[in-house]
Amino acid sequence: MLTMISLACIAGGVGLAALSLRRPDRAASLERWSGICLLTGLGLLGFALHASR
């Protein structure tokens, strides 16, 4: 379950990064949230992989 949430966060971060290319007027905000989502997703994925051992 935690793995799926982390993958969704990573996918959302990538989606926001792609959206920032199409919306240059909001690029700074979208890139900030993209980074937050990517870091959260990677952190959750690391925790899930460590907990599954």
BELTA-V930566 format. One record per residue. N is the residue number from 0. OMEGA is omega in degrees with one decimal (* if undefined). NEAR is the number of other C-alpha atoms within 12 Angstrom. D_FIRST is the distance of its C-alpha to the first C-alpha in whole Angstrom. Layout:
BEGIN
n=N omega=OMEGA near=NEAR d_first=D_FIRST
n=N omega=OMEGA near=NEAR d_first=D_FIRST
END
This chain:
BEGIN
n=0 omega=-179.6 near=13 d_first=0
n=1 omega=177.8 near=21 d_first=4
n=2 omega=-179.9 near=22 d_first=5
n=3 omega=178.3 near=16 d_first=5
n=4 omega=-179.7 near=21 d_first=6
n=5 omega=177.6 near=25 d_first=9
n=6 omega=176.3 near=24 d_first=10
n=7 omega=177.0 near=21 d_first=11
n=8 omega=178.9 near=27 d_first=13
n=9 omega=178.6 near=27 d_first=14
n=10 omega=176.8 near=22 d_first=15
n=11 omega=177.5 near=26 d_first=17
n=12 omega=177.5 near=27 d_first=19
n=13 omega=177.6 near=25 d_first=20
n=14 omega=177.7 near=21 d_first=21
n=15 omega=177.3 near=27 d_first=23
n=16 omega=177.8 near=27 d_first=25
n=17 omega=178.8 near=18 d_first=26
n=18 omega=-179.7 near=21 d_first=27
n=19 omega=176.1 near=22 d_first=29
n=20 omega=-179.1 near=18 d_first=31
n=21 omega=-178.2 near=14 d_first=32
n=22 omega=-176.8 near=15 d_first=33
n=23 omega=179.0 near=14 d_first=35
n=24 omega=179.5 near=12 d_first=36
n=25 omega=-173.3 near=16 d_first=32
n=26 omega=-176.7 near=18 d_first=31
n=27 omega=-179.8 near=17 d_first=31
n=28 omega=-179.7 near=18 d_first=29
n=29 omega=178.3 near=25 d_first=27
n=30 omega=177.6 near=26 d_first=27
n=31 omega=-179.8 near=18 d_first=26
n=32 omega=175.5 near=25 d_first=23
n=33 omega=178.0 near=27 d_first=22
n=34 omega=178.2 near=24 d_first=22
n=35 omega=179.4 near=21 d_first=20
n=36 omega=179.9 near=28 d_first=17
n=37 omega=179.2 near=27 d_first=18
n=38 omega=177.9 near=22 d_first=18
n=39 omega=179.7 near=25 d_first=15
n=40 omega=178.9 near=27 d_first=13
n=41 omega=176.8 near=26 d_first=15
n=42 omega=177.9 near=21 d_first=14
n=43 omega=178.4 near=24 d_first=11
n=44 omega=176.4 near=25 d_first=11
n=45 omega=178.6 near=18 d_first=13
n=46 omega=-179.6 near=17 d_first=12
n=47 omega=179.6 near=19 d_first=9
n=48 omega=177.9 near=16 d_first=12
n=49 omega=-178.9 near=12 d_first=14
n=50 omega=-178.8 near=12 d_first=12
n=51 omega=178.8 near=11 d_first=11
n=52 omega=* near=7 d_first=15
END
